[in-house]
């Protein structure tokens, strides 16, 4: 699974790496890697593995309060685009 979105501040988003990994791992994700765009824009991506992609997709559509707080703290700007292996 790949999730792309913009952030308010890339350096701030990168500083939350450990927090992001633990939050995603708590939902069953593995092999979690954050990527920042090479063009100095505020675009970022997260790649992760999931056994059942419906779990994270539904969680993003209607995030629980703790996930919404994490997303806000990390400076994530909607919309989020989700890509799954086809």
Secondary structure, 3 states (H helix, E strand, C coil): CEEEEEECCHHHHHHCHHHHHHHHHCCCCEEEEEEECCCCCCEEEEEEECCCHHHHHHHHHCCCHHHHHHHHHCCEEEEEEEECCC
